[in-house]
């Protein structure tokens, strides 16, 4: 495992506003702490992003609901009238 290639260690390479970033995580997901930490680091670096968390775990039940909001995010940013 190459720790230097983790997303959180690459934030310094981002330019504010250069990407449309969205991520989310259930509060019962084993990745919840990691995602909250990434969110905080992005805020510190002033990198615009959207982070959502709701009750749920690392499973299809959570993802099935979450994908609807992901599609809305991408539709709002990438579909041109």
Buried (B, 14 or more C-beta within 10 A) or exposed (E): EEEEEEEEEEBEEBEEEEEEBBBBBBEEBEEBEBBBEBBEBBEEEEBEBEBBBEEBBEEEEBBEEBEEBBEEBEEEEEEEE
